[in-house]
Amino acid sequence: MDILDKLSIIESDAVPKEGARIENLSTSLKITHACGCVLVEHFACGTPTGVRKDEEPEKYERLQAERKYFVELCYAHNPE
């Protein structure tokens, strides 16, 4: 499962938003949901290199998401 799939699970209604803890980690923000899912967003991640203009935009979005986010799903929300 790639990072975009994990982000879609975190952003869905399946993960409870009430009771989430938010921590400021300098240039990152860590959100720990009540179920145990963790989302870390890095604000100083830069832009990915190595993507050419003739490549599809989805590849760029995936590379940017891998640099910008860290997602750890809890046991209940991890389909693997």
N, C-alpha and C positions, 0 to 999 in steps of 0.2 A: 504494500500500500504506500503510495507516495504522499508527500506533504500536503498537496492540494486536497486529496481525499480526506486526510485527517482534519484539515481545516474545515472542510464542509461538515464533518461530524460535530466538531466543536461549536460551529456557528449555528447548527440546527437546534430545534427545540428538544432534541433527545437529551442534551446535556443541560442540567439545571443551572440557571444563572443566579438564583438566590443563594446567599450564603457563600459566595465566592470571595476568596482573599486576594487582594491586589497588593503586590510588592513593587517598589521602585528599586531597580538594580542599576543605578547610574544611567546608562544609555539604553536600558531595556526595561520592559514591564512584564512582570510575571503574574499570571492569573491562575490560581489553583481553585478549581471548582469543587463543590461539596462532594461530588462523586469520586473525586481523585484525579480527574483529567487536568493536565497542566498545559498552558499555552504561554510561551515566552515570545514577545515581539521585540526584535532588535531594531533600534531606530538609526543606528550608525553603521548600517551594513554595506553601504555602497551599492554599486550596480555590477551585475555579472559581466565578465568579459568572455570572449570566445563565441558570441552569438553573431552570426553574419546576417546581413539584410535579407538574403534569400531563404533563410530558415523561417519556419512558422512561428507566429507570436506565442503559441502555447508553450514552446520550449523556453522562451524568454521568461514567461510568467512562472513556469515551474522552477527555473533556476533562481529567479528573484525570491520566490516563496521559500526555497531551501536556504537561502542566505538570511532572510528576514525573520523566519519563524522557527521555533522548536515546539513540537507538539508531542505530548506523551498521553496516550489514552489510557483510561482506567480499565480494569478487567471487564467491566460490564459493557463498555462501549467499543472495545477492540474486537473487531470481527475475526481476527486471525486465531 
